């Protein structure tokens, strides 16, 4: 009988990895851990919101909810990426983190219909954004603005987006050296912040 190996995506392993600056992704059916250099973050005092998006927010087109449909967001994000890195094992792992109060979703709903959102992990004063999705235009953008507003209101200091994309760059995402990121990370996870009540 083979000895049973520890679960590489157990809550303890995942939380320890995030605290050390690592995050998992499934690549070609195998689990890999990443710690990019440089690392992408969104400065919480430097979010860029376009005039058009501000109009959408003012119109109250979407109702923003927190953790109302975490599984729905997780599934939609996995479908959006064609399962390329959000494997079934990763989905189960983040569902466990959600039940334990570490993984959260910010969602936009329109007339009771899911329109988009994002999910990530919160430890101390850090939020590690994992993925975004939408079925209606601008929904994931509104969710990102709501995320930053919530983080600022609750005293968070670090929004990690892992890699930079043109989409995130338009919101003010920047890249910083891994060493600087790890310094910010250690300060942030030492804070006492609550993402959800």
N, CA, C and O of each residue as an XYZ file, in Angstrom:
788
protein
N       0.843     -1.181      0.000
C       0.000      0.000      0.000
C       0.891      1.248      0.000
O       1.804      1.378      0.816
N       0.599      2.172     -0.946
C       1.395      3.394     -1.028
C       1.021      4.340      0.106
O      -0.151      4.447      0.467
N       2.022      5.033      0.675
C       1.683      6.024      1.701
C       0.897      7.171      1.079
O       1.172      7.583     -0.048
N      -0.083      7.684      1.820
C      -0.903      8.769      1.302
C      -0.154     10.083      1.455
O       0.246     10.462      2.556
N       0.031     10.775      0.329
C       0.735     12.053      0.343
C      -0.192     13.146      0.863
O      -1.406     13.071      0.676
N       0.371     14.156      1.513
C      -0.477     15.258      1.989
C      -1.111     15.991      0.809
O      -0.540     16.047     -0.280
N      -2.275     16.538      1.035
C      -3.013     17.265     -0.005
C      -2.283     18.578     -0.302
O      -2.179     19.427      0.583
N      -1.772     18.768     -1.532
C      -1.046     19.999     -1.847
C      -1.950     21.218     -1.912
O      -1.464     22.348     -1.960
N      -3.267     21.000     -1.915
C      -4.203     22.124     -1.946
C      -5.056     22.178     -0.682
O      -6.163     22.716     -0.699
N      -4.546     21.625      0.407
C      -5.268     21.723      1.673
C      -5.304     23.178      2.115
O      -4.446     23.960      1.706
N      -6.268     23.560      2.935
C      -6.317     24.941      3.406
C      -5.015     25.411      4.051
O      -4.565     26.526      3.789
N      -4.407     24.574      4.890
C      -3.158     24.973      5.544
C      -2.054     25.253      4.536
O      -1.327     26.240      4.654
N      -1.933     24.373      3.538
C      -0.898     24.564      2.514
C      -1.169     25.833      1.713
O      -0.258     26.626      1.475
N      -2.425     26.027      1.294
C      -2.769     27.199      0.498
C      -2.508     28.495      1.254
O      -1.906     29.424      0.714
N      -2.955     28.556      2.486
C      -2.776     29.787      3.263
C      -1.303     30.072      3.536
O      -0.871     31.225      3.498
N      -0.538     29.028      3.809
C       0.899     29.209      4.016
C       1.576     29.678      2.729
O       2.482     30.512      2.754
N       1.119     29.128      1.611
C       1.698     29.528      0.322
C       1.419     31.002      0.035
O       2.326     31.746     -0.338
N       0.170     31.424      0.207
C      -0.156     32.832     -0.027
C       0.671     33.744      0.877
O       1.156     34.787      0.439
N       0.827     33.350      2.127
C       1.603     34.160      3.071
C       3.072     34.243      2.683
O       3.779     35.157      3.108
N       3.533     33.287      1.871
C       4.922     33.290      1.405
C       5.057     33.865     -0.007
O       6.151     33.874     -0.570
N       3.941     34.347     -0.585
C       3.998     34.954     -1.904
C       3.783     34.002     -3.052
O       4.084     34.344     -4.196
N       3.265     32.803     -2.781
C       3.042     31.800     -3.817
C       1.556     31.612     -4.077
O       0.732     31.846     -3.193
N       1.210     31.188     -5.296
C      -0.166     30.829     -5.609
C      -0.156     29.687     -6.620
O       0.791     29.555     -7.394
N      -1.214     28.850     -6.620
C      -1.234     27.668     -7.497
C      -1.977     27.924     -8.802
O      -2.890     28.747     -8.870
N      -1.565     27.205     -9.823
C      -2.299     27.159    -11.084
C      -2.132     25.767    -11.676
O      -1.087     25.135    -11.520
N      -3.167     25.300    -12.351
C      -3.078     24.033    -13.063
C      -2.566     24.320    -14.476
O      -3.166     25.101    -15.214
N      -1.479     23.697    -14.838
C      -0.906     23.850    -16.176
C      -0.794     22.467    -16.804
O      -0.033     21.615    -16.345
N      -1.573     22.267    -17.866
C      -1.560     20.987    -18.574
C      -1.835     19.801    -17.646
O      -1.221     18.741    -17.765
N      -2.775     20.010    -16.722
C      -3.181     18.922    -15.851
C      -2.275     18.676    -14.656
O      -2.448     17.694    -13.934
N      -1.313     19.562    -14.446
C      -0.414     19.407    -13.293
C      -0.411     20.694    -12.473
O      -0.489     21.796    -13.016
N      -0.320     20.530    -11.160
C      -0.312     21.672    -10.257
C       1.065     22.313    -10.232
O       2.077     21.635    -10.059
N       1.090     23.628    -10.408
C       2.338     24.393    -10.329
C       2.135     25.564     -9.364
O       1.025     26.067     -9.192
N       3.235     25.981     -8.742
C       3.215     27.123     -7.834
C       4.006     28.264     -8.465
O       5.065     28.050     -9.055
N       3.478     29.476     -8.332
C       4.087     30.637     -8.969
C       4.363     31.740     -7.955
O       3.618     31.929     -6.993
N       5.453     32.461     -8.197
C       5.785     33.664     -7.437
C       6.459     34.622     -8.418
O       7.685     34.721     -8.447
N       5.659     35.327     -9.222
C       6.221     36.125    -10.322
C       7.148     37.242     -9.837
O       6.983     37.784     -8.744
N       8.106     37.561    -10.668
C       8.984     38.705    -10.433
C       9.169     39.410    -11.776
O       9.879     38.904    -12.646
N       8.536     40.574    -11.953
C       7.824     41.385    -10.961
C       6.419     40.843    -10.670
O       5.920     39.947    -11.350
N       5.810     41.417     -9.643
C       4.472     41.023     -9.202
C       3.515     42.183     -9.459
O       3.880     43.343     -9.272
N       2.310     41.879     -9.881
C       1.326     42.920    -10.171
C       0.433     43.183     -8.962
O      -0.032     42.256     -8.299
N       0.209     44.450     -8.695
C      -0.706     44.880     -7.637
C      -1.525     46.055     -8.155
O      -1.140     46.713     -9.121
N      -2.651     46.313     -7.508
C      -3.411     47.530     -7.759
C      -3.285     48.402     -6.520
O      -3.812     48.045     -5.466
N      -2.595     49.542     -6.621
C      -2.519     50.441     -5.459
C      -3.928     50.878     -5.054
O      -4.691     51.371     -5.885
N      -4.262     50.700     -3.805
C      -5.625     50.976     -3.365
C      -5.972     52.455     -3.392
O      -7.146     52.825     -3.365
N      -4.956     53.295     -3.445
C      -5.218     54.732     -3.562
C      -5.035     55.215     -4.999
O      -5.041     56.419     -5.258
N      -4.871     54.275     -5.932
C      -4.601     54.675     -7.306
C      -5.465     53.979     -8.340
O      -5.048     53.799     -9.483
N      -6.681     53.582     -7.939
C      -7.563     52.918     -8.884
C      -8.039     53.909     -9.937
O      -8.531     54.985     -9.600
N      -7.898     53.554    -11.200
C      -8.370     54.400    -12.304
C      -9.754     53.915    -12.725
O      -9.917     52.765    -13.135
N     -10.735     54.786    -12.623
C     -12.098     54.449    -13.038
C     -12.493     55.399    -14.149
O     -12.546     56.612    -13.943
N     -12.770     54.864    -15.316
C     -13.093     55.706    -16.470
C     -14.409     56.442    -16.258
O     -15.235     56.052    -15.433
N     -14.582     57.510    -17.019
C     -15.822     58.287    -16.953
C     -17.016     57.410    -17.299
O     -18.064     57.491    -16.658
N     -16.850     56.568    -18.318
C     -17.944     55.686    -18.744
C     -18.334     54.717    -17.633
O     -19.517     54.492    -17.380
N     -17.322     54.144    -16.969
C     -17.624     53.201    -15.890
C     -18.262     53.911    -14.708
O     -19.149     53.358    -14.058
N     -17.822     55.121    -14.425
C     -18.464     55.884    -13.343
C     -19.947     56.086    -13.631
O     -20.777     56.021    -12.724
N     -20.275     56.331    -14.894
C     -21.683     56.488    -15.272
C     -22.460     55.198    -15.028
O     -23.582     55.225    -14.523
N     -21.852     54.067    -15.393
C     -22.508     52.770    -15.175
C     -22.785     52.568    -13.689
O     -23.866     52.118    -13.308
N     -21.800     52.904    -12.848
C     -21.958     52.734    -11.399
C     -23.063     53.645    -10.871
O     -23.872     53.232    -10.040
N     -23.094     54.880    -11.355
C     -24.122     55.821    -10.898
C     -25.524     55.386    -11.313
O     -26.504     55.687    -10.631
N     -25.610     54.684    -12.421
C     -26.919     54.218    -12.902
C     -27.471     53.055    -12.069
O     -28.628     52.666    -12.227
N     -26.640     52.509    -11.186
C     -27.066     51.374    -10.352
C     -27.615     50.225    -11.202
O     -28.617     49.598    -10.858
N     -26.939     49.969    -12.309
C     -27.366     48.896    -13.199
C     -27.237     47.533    -12.521
O     -28.007     46.610    -12.790
N     -26.249     47.430    -11.639
C     -25.982     46.155    -10.972
C     -26.125     46.287     -9.468
O     -25.795     47.316     -8.879
N     -26.619     45.228     -8.866
C     -26.608     45.120     -7.404
C     -25.349     44.338     -7.018
O     -25.138     43.219     -7.485
N     -24.519     44.937     -6.163
C     -23.284     44.273     -5.738
C     -23.560     43.479     -4.474
O     -24.135     43.992     -3.515
N     -23.140     42.213     -4.484
C     -23.306     41.345     -3.321
C     -21.953     40.716     -2.982
O     -21.098     40.532     -3.848
N     -21.789     40.398     -1.720
C     -20.570     39.760     -1.235
C     -20.892     38.337     -0.804
O     -21.774     38.116      0.025
N     -20.170     37.368     -1.371
C     -20.297     35.954     -0.973
C     -21.714     35.401     -1.129
O     -22.075     34.431     -0.462
N     -22.504     35.998     -1.986
C     -23.875     35.516     -2.174
C     -23.886     34.261     -3.053
O     -24.669     33.339     -2.824
N     -23.014     34.239     -4.050
C     -22.963     33.107     -4.963
C     -21.532     32.732     -5.294
O     -21.132     32.721     -6.458
N     -20.755     32.419     -4.247
C     -19.336     32.120     -4.463
C     -19.150     30.993     -5.470
O     -18.323     31.101     -6.376
N     -19.908     29.917     -5.319
C     -19.767     28.777     -6.224
C     -20.097     29.171     -7.661
O     -19.485     28.667     -8.602
N     -21.059     30.067     -7.829
C     -21.438     30.536     -9.167
C     -20.276     31.301     -9.800
O     -19.981     31.113    -10.980
N     -19.620     32.154     -9.029
C     -18.482     32.918     -9.547
C     -17.338     31.980     -9.907
O     -16.726     32.107    -10.967
N     -17.059     31.047     -9.020
C     -15.972     30.097     -9.247
C     -16.211     29.292    -10.530
O     -15.299     29.095    -11.334
N     -17.434     28.838    -10.703
C     -17.768     28.059    -11.897
C     -17.653     28.910    -13.161
O     -17.119     28.456    -14.173
N     -18.155     30.150    -13.099
C     -18.099     31.025    -14.277
C     -16.661     31.377    -14.640
O     -16.327     31.468    -15.821
N     -15.812     31.576    -13.641
C     -14.406     31.873    -13.919
C     -13.724     30.668    -14.559
O     -12.919     30.825    -15.477
N     -14.040     29.471    -14.079
C     -13.449     28.262    -14.659
C     -13.908     28.074    -16.097
O     -13.124     27.676    -16.958
N     -15.181     28.361    -16.355
C     -15.705     28.232    -17.718
C     -15.075     29.258    -18.644
O     -14.820     28.969    -19.813
N     -14.822     30.459    -18.124
C     -14.236     31.525    -18.939
C     -12.832     31.161    -19.391
O     -12.420     31.507    -20.498
N     -12.104     30.467    -18.541
C     -10.729     30.097    -18.888
C     -10.650     28.718    -19.526
O      -9.560     28.172    -19.701
N     -11.814     28.148    -19.879
C     -11.857     26.804    -20.454
C     -11.149     25.775    -19.572
O     -10.615     24.784    -20.072
N     -11.146     26.012    -18.276
C     -10.520     25.077    -17.355
C      -9.013     25.021    -17.467
O      -8.386     24.089    -16.964
N      -8.412     26.030    -18.135
C      -6.979     25.953    -18.377
C      -6.163     25.984    -17.101
O      -5.128     25.322    -17.026
N      -6.590     26.721    -16.104
C      -5.821     26.707    -14.855
C      -6.693     26.532    -13.626
O      -6.181     26.240    -12.545
N      -8.002     26.704    -13.770
C      -8.903     26.464    -12.636
C      -9.457     25.047    -12.798
O     -10.565     24.851    -13.298
N      -8.682     24.088    -12.375
C      -9.055     22.682    -12.516
C     -10.121     22.319    -11.476
O     -10.363     23.091    -10.548
N     -10.753     21.160    -11.620
C     -11.702     20.721    -10.587
C     -11.069     20.672     -9.194
O     -11.727     21.023     -8.214
N      -9.814     20.245     -9.085
C      -9.144     20.212     -7.784
C      -9.001     21.615     -7.204
O      -9.203     21.823     -6.007
N      -8.655     22.566     -8.050
C      -8.512     23.950     -7.584
C      -9.876     24.503     -7.179
O      -9.981     25.207     -6.174
N     -10.907     24.198     -7.936
C     -12.248     24.656     -7.565
C     -12.639     24.107     -6.197
O     -13.171     24.843     -5.366
N     -12.385     22.833     -5.957
C     -12.725     22.241     -4.653
C     -11.920     22.896     -3.535
O     -12.443     23.127     -2.445
N     -10.653     23.195     -3.803
C      -9.791     23.791     -2.782
C     -10.294     25.176     -2.378
O     -10.317     25.509     -1.193
N     -10.699     25.988     -3.369
C     -11.171     27.337     -3.033
C     -12.567     27.302     -2.424
O     -12.920     28.177     -1.633
N     -13.352     26.310     -2.780
C     -14.644     26.148     -2.106
C     -14.428     25.850     -0.625
O     -15.168     26.346      0.224
N     -13.411     25.037     -0.313
C     -13.083     24.776      1.105
C     -12.641     26.066      1.799
O     -13.072     26.364      2.913
N     -11.773     26.829      1.121
C     -11.316     28.092      1.718
C     -12.486     29.042      1.960
O     -12.502     29.785      2.941
N     -13.451     29.008      1.065
C     -14.630     29.857      1.239
C     -15.418     29.430      2.470
O     -15.844     30.271      3.262
N     -15.610     28.136      2.630
C     -16.351     27.651      3.806
C     -15.637     28.011      5.105
O     -16.276     28.187      6.141
N     -14.311     28.119      5.047
C     -13.518     28.477      6.227
C     -13.418     29.984      6.441
O     -12.854     30.432      7.440
N     -13.963     30.774      5.506
C     -13.978     32.226      5.666
C     -12.773     32.958      5.095
O     -12.555     34.125      5.419
N     -11.983     32.293      4.248
C     -10.808     32.943      3.660
C     -11.007     33.343      2.204
O     -10.435     34.343      1.770
N     -11.783     32.611      1.451
C     -12.032     32.939      0.048
C     -13.372     33.648     -0.070
O     -14.351     33.273      0.575
N     -13.397     34.678     -0.905
C     -14.584     35.536     -1.004
C     -14.884     35.881     -2.449
O     -14.010     35.850     -3.315
N     -16.140     36.210     -2.684
C     -16.543     36.679     -4.005
C     -17.218     38.036     -3.890
O     -17.902     38.337     -2.912
N     -17.005     38.843     -4.918
C     -17.727     40.105     -5.097
C     -18.501     39.926     -6.395
O     -17.912     39.686     -7.449
N     -19.818     40.044     -6.314
C     -20.661     39.694     -7.460
C     -21.538     40.868     -7.878
O     -21.895     41.719     -7.064
N     -21.875     40.895     -9.151
C     -22.857     41.836     -9.673
C     -24.060     41.057    -10.179
O     -23.921     40.074    -10.908
N     -25.223     41.504     -9.787
C     -26.479     40.871    -10.183
C     -27.360     41.916    -10.858
O     -27.331     43.093    -10.500
N     -28.127     41.478    -11.821
C     -29.024     42.376    -12.553
C     -30.399     41.732    -12.581
O     -30.630     40.759    -13.299
N     -31.302     42.285    -11.796
C     -32.647     41.725    -11.749
C     -32.690     40.282    -11.314
O     -33.504     39.503    -11.810
N     -31.810     39.913    -10.381
C     -31.771     38.545     -9.891
C     -30.955     37.603    -10.749
O     -30.857     36.415    -10.441
N     -30.364     38.115    -11.829
C     -29.541     37.297    -12.717
C     -28.073     37.606    -12.481
O     -27.684     38.772    -12.420
N     -27.263     36.575    -12.351
C     -25.830     36.772    -12.168
C     -25.239     37.422    -13.417
O     -25.456     36.954    -14.535
N     -24.486     38.514    -13.211
C     -23.934     39.265    -14.341
C     -22.421     39.223    -14.400
O     -21.833     39.486    -15.450
N     -21.780     38.893    -13.281
C     -20.326     38.827    -13.278
C     -19.777     39.044    -11.881
O     -20.518     39.301    -10.932
N     -18.456     38.933    -11.779
C     -17.840     39.145    -10.478
C     -16.405     38.680    -10.458
O     -15.776     38.489    -11.499
N     -15.903     38.501     -9.258
C     -14.521     38.071     -9.053
C     -14.442     37.300     -7.746
O     -15.338     37.370     -6.904
N     -13.344     36.561     -7.596
C     -13.112     35.897     -6.315
C     -11.638     35.947     -5.981
O     -10.789     36.135     -6.852
N     -11.349     35.775     -4.699
C      -9.972     35.782     -4.245
C      -9.892     35.360     -2.793
O     -10.873     34.911     -2.200
N      -8.704     35.513     -2.235
C      -8.421     35.070     -0.872
C      -8.000     36.269     -0.033
O      -7.202     37.094     -0.477
N      -8.532     36.364      1.167
C      -8.178     37.442      2.087
C      -7.446     36.871      3.294
O      -7.931     35.956      3.959
N      -6.272     37.428      3.562
C      -5.509     37.086      4.768
C      -5.025     38.396      5.367
O      -4.303     39.155      4.719
N      -5.422     38.659      6.603
C      -5.033     39.921      7.227
C      -5.527     41.086      6.396
O      -6.717     41.173      6.095
N      -4.624     41.985      6.021
C      -4.988     43.145      5.217
C      -4.634     42.981      3.753
O      -4.503     43.969      3.031
N      -4.478     41.739      3.306
C      -4.160     41.463      1.905
C      -5.307     40.718      1.244
O      -5.921     39.837      1.846
N      -5.589     41.084     -0.007
C      -6.562     40.340     -0.809
C      -5.850     39.890     -2.070
O      -5.258     40.698     -2.786
N      -5.911     38.590     -2.334
C      -5.236     37.994     -3.481
C      -6.294     37.695     -4.541
O      -7.022     36.707     -4.440
N      -6.371     38.546     -5.545
C      -7.360     38.355     -6.597
C      -7.009     37.165     -7.463
O      -5.880     37.050     -7.939
N      -7.962     36.287     -7.667
C      -7.717     35.073     -8.439
C      -8.250     35.151     -9.862
O      -7.517     34.870    -10.811
N      -9.497     35.523    -10.022
C     -10.063     35.537    -11.373
C     -11.315     36.403    -11.404
O     -11.968     36.626    -10.384
N     -11.634     36.889    -12.621
C     -12.824     37.695    -12.856
C     -13.615     37.071    -13.997
O     -13.060     36.347    -14.822
N     -14.919     37.356    -14.040
C     -15.759     36.833    -15.116
C     -16.951     37.757    -15.287
O     -17.278     38.543    -14.398
N     -17.594     37.653    -16.440
C     -18.824     38.414    -16.634
C     -19.676     37.757    -17.707
O     -19.168     37.135    -18.640
N     -20.975     37.910    -17.552
C     -21.918     37.520    -18.593
C     -22.609     38.753    -19.160
O     -23.258     38.683    -20.204
N     -22.468     39.885    -18.466
C     -23.012     41.152    -18.941
C     -21.905     42.204    -18.920
O     -21.073     42.230    -18.013
N     -21.908     43.046    -19.908
C     -20.888     44.074    -20.074
C     -20.727     44.914    -18.802
O     -21.708     45.330    -18.186
N     -19.495     45.144    -18.434
C     -19.085     46.017    -17.318
C     -19.272     45.405    -15.936
O     -18.866     46.011    -14.945
N     -19.873     44.227    -15.838
C     -20.167     43.663    -14.517
C     -18.893     43.373    -13.732
O     -18.825     43.700    -12.547
N     -17.889     42.775    -14.350
C     -16.665     42.464    -13.607
C     -15.910     43.739    -13.246
O     -15.228     43.788    -12.222
N     -16.029     44.774    -14.083
C     -15.387     46.057    -13.775
C     -16.027     46.697    -12.543
O     -15.332     47.207    -11.664
N     -17.349     46.663    -12.492
C     -18.053     47.203    -11.327
C     -17.668     46.415    -10.076
O     -17.512     46.995     -9.001
N     -17.516     45.101    -10.211
C     -17.119     44.270     -9.071
C     -15.724     44.655     -8.582
O     -15.476     44.672     -7.377
N     -14.817     44.964     -9.498
C     -13.467     45.366     -9.099
C     -13.490     46.689     -8.351
O     -12.801     46.843     -7.342
N     -14.266     47.636     -8.831
C     -14.386     48.918     -8.127
C     -14.969     48.692     -6.732
O     -14.498     49.278     -5.757
N     -15.987     47.847     -6.640
C     -16.594     47.548     -5.339
C     -15.599     46.869     -4.414
O     -15.583     47.135     -3.212
N     -14.766     45.989     -4.969
C     -13.733     45.326     -4.159
C     -12.793     46.353     -3.554
O     -12.527     46.314     -2.352
N     -12.286     47.270     -4.366
C     -11.340     48.275     -3.867
C     -12.004     49.168     -2.824
O     -11.389     49.500     -1.811
N     -13.243     49.556     -3.063
C     -13.959     50.381     -2.080
C     -14.086     49.636     -0.753
O     -13.891     50.219      0.314
N     -14.409     48.368     -0.823
C     -14.570     47.570      0.405
C     -13.229     47.444      1.131
O     -13.159     47.573      2.353
N     -12.176     47.192      0.369
C     -10.852     47.059      0.979
C     -10.435     48.357      1.671
O      -9.910     48.331      2.784
N     -10.668     49.479      1.014
C     -10.309     50.767      1.625
C     -11.126     51.031      2.884
O     -10.593     51.506      3.887
N     -12.406     50.726      2.832
C     -13.287     50.951      3.985
C     -12.873     50.100      5.177
O     -13.019     50.524      6.323
N     -12.355     48.899      4.912
C     -12.050     47.948      5.981
C     -10.568     47.891      6.341
O     -10.138     47.006      7.081
N      -9.799     48.825      5.823
C      -8.410     48.947      6.258
C      -7.407     48.040      5.583
O      -6.279     47.920      6.061
N      -7.778     47.395      4.488
C      -6.824     46.553      3.756
C      -5.751     47.429      3.117
O      -5.981     48.608      2.845
N      -4.580     46.846      2.880
C      -3.480     47.630      2.313
C      -2.852     47.023      1.065
O      -2.029     47.678      0.426
N      -3.214     45.783      0.693
C      -2.572     45.148     -0.455
C      -3.594     44.406     -1.307
O      -4.297     43.519     -0.823
N      -3.668     44.783     -2.593
C      -4.483     44.057     -3.564
C      -3.533     43.449     -4.589
O      -2.990     44.143     -5.449
N      -3.348     42.149     -4.478
C      -2.444     41.398     -5.341
C      -3.229     40.873     -6.546
O      -4.244     40.196     -6.386
N      -2.752     41.190     -7.750
C      -3.403     40.664     -8.951
C      -2.496     39.686     -9.695
O      -2.813     39.261    -10.806
N      -1.379     39.332     -9.085
C      -0.473     38.296     -9.582
C       0.266     38.734    -10.839
O       1.451     39.061    -10.779
N      -0.420     38.742    -11.973
C       0.176     39.166    -13.241
C      -0.531     40.419    -13.734
O      -1.678     40.675    -13.365
N       0.140     41.193    -14.558
C      -0.504     42.373    -15.127
C      -1.072     42.012    -16.493
O      -0.477     41.243    -17.249
N      -2.227     42.578    -16.790
C      -2.852     42.426    -18.097
C      -3.213     43.827    -18.589
O      -3.289     44.753    -17.782
N      -3.435     44.003    -19.878
C      -3.870     45.323    -20.360
C      -5.138     45.789    -19.663
O      -5.295     46.978    -19.387
N      -6.051     44.852    -19.376
C      -7.299     45.194    -18.688
C      -7.009     45.760    -17.303
O      -7.552     46.800    -16.932
N      -6.155     45.080    -16.535
C      -5.841     45.554    -15.190
C      -5.013     46.828    -15.226
O      -5.151     47.684    -14.353
N      -4.157     46.959    -16.226
C      -3.339     48.174    -16.336
C      -4.221     49.406    -16.509
O      -3.889     50.482    -16.011
N      -5.338     49.256    -17.207
C      -6.254     50.396    -17.381
C      -6.859     50.830    -16.049
O      -7.289     51.975    -15.904
N      -6.894     49.921    -15.081
C      -7.402     50.265    -13.754
C      -6.303     50.789    -12.834
O      -6.574     51.134    -11.684
N      -5.086     50.852    -13.320
C      -3.992     51.372    -12.508
C      -3.082     50.322    -11.930
O      -2.242     50.641    -11.089
N      -3.218     49.065    -12.352
C      -2.325     48.019    -11.856
C      -0.885     48.335    -12.265
O      -0.630     48.845    -13.356
N       0.037     48.024    -11.377
C       1.456     48.247    -11.631
C       2.224     46.979    -11.282
O       1.702     46.082    -10.620
N       3.451     46.920    -11.732
C       4.334     45.821    -11.368
C       5.400     46.341    -10.424
O       5.933     47.434    -10.616
N       5.713     45.548     -9.394
C       6.772     45.904     -8.459
C       7.698     44.691     -8.315
O       7.264     43.561     -8.538
N       8.956     44.906     -7.951
C       9.861     43.765     -7.767
C       9.333     42.809     -6.700
O       8.686     43.231     -5.742
N       9.614     41.529     -6.873
C       9.133     40.538     -5.903
C       9.593     40.865     -4.493
O       8.829     40.686     -3.544
N      10.816     41.336     -4.332
C      11.313     41.657     -2.992
C      10.440     42.725     -2.336
O      10.099     42.619     -1.158
N      10.079     43.761     -3.110
C       9.221     44.821     -2.568
C       7.827     44.272     -2.272
O       7.200     44.641     -1.279
N       7.357     43.393     -3.142
C       6.042     42.787     -2.913
C       6.034     41.996     -1.614
O       5.103     42.115     -0.818
N       7.062     41.194     -1.397
C       7.105     40.360     -0.185
C       7.161     41.217      1.075
O       6.604     40.840      2.106
N       7.827     42.363      0.999
C       7.850     43.270      2.145
C       6.448     43.806      2.429
O       6.006     43.833      3.577
N       5.758     44.229      1.380
C       4.386     44.715      1.554
C       3.477     43.599      2.064
O       2.610     43.823      2.908
N       3.691     42.399      1.539
C       2.867     41.255      1.919
C       2.985     40.966      3.408
O       1.973     40.768      4.081
N       4.197     40.939      3.925
C       4.389     40.627      5.346
C       3.713     41.653      6.246
O       3.146     41.297      7.279
N       3.771     42.913      5.861
C       3.080     43.948      6.643
C       1.568     43.754      6.566
O       0.863     43.873      7.568
N       1.084     43.453      5.364
C      -0.366     43.351      5.166
C      -0.960     42.168      5.921
O      -1.996     42.314      6.568
N      -0.326     41.003      5.851
C      -0.930     39.835      6.495
C      -0.868     39.926      8.018
O      -1.550     39.176      8.716
N      -0.051     40.841      8.528
C      -0.002     41.054      9.970
C      -1.126     41.934     10.492
O      -1.280     42.100     11.702
N      -1.915     42.500      9.576
C      -3.028     43.353      9.989
C      -4.226     42.500     10.430
O      -4.305     41.305     10.143
N      -5.121     43.135     11.112
C      -6.356     42.471     11.526
C      -7.516     43.127     10.787
O      -8.044     44.149     11.225
N      -7.903     42.535      9.671
C      -8.990     43.067      8.845
C      -9.998     41.961      8.578
O      -9.654     40.781      8.508
N     -11.240     42.368      8.431
C     -12.300     41.400      8.098
C     -12.903     41.789      6.753
O     -13.393     42.904      6.573
N     -12.858     40.846      5.811
C     -13.436     41.147      4.501
C     -14.953     41.033      4.522
O     -15.649     41.825      3.886
N     -15.458     40.061      5.243
C     -16.898     39.846      5.322
C     -17.315     39.704      6.771
O     -16.537     39.258      7.614
N     -18.554     40.089      7.052
C     -19.064     40.012      8.428
C     -19.593     38.615      8.746
O     -20.059     38.370      9.858
